[in-house]
């Protein structure tokens, strides 16, 4: 019978334990990254849906203006309408400031956006 080196077996088990611990940490990090990516994907889907609806509204307004005989389509934006559109976008949860324009607000009100809205 072959003699078993107890120290070698212990080292081998300790090495496997370290490897399992390393793989577990890697798995936790991977799980966190997948969660972040899923959340980001969800936010982008929401933003995409908002932008598609807005594009559809603008396209409908353009076509309506063309049907009424305006050769350039309906005048889509005047000063009051532009301000109202920005205020509506802000209320829907989007940034309207030059720093984060178009991205979704995730942490409440943005001071840059609010200062822009209050310039009138």
ABEGO torsion letter per residue (X at the ends): XBBBBAAAAAAAAAAAAAAAAAAAAAAAAAAAAAAAAAAAAAAAAAAAAAAAAAAAAAAAAAAAAAAAGBAAEBBABBAAAAAAAAAAAAAAGBBABAAABGBBBAAEBBAAAAAAAAAX
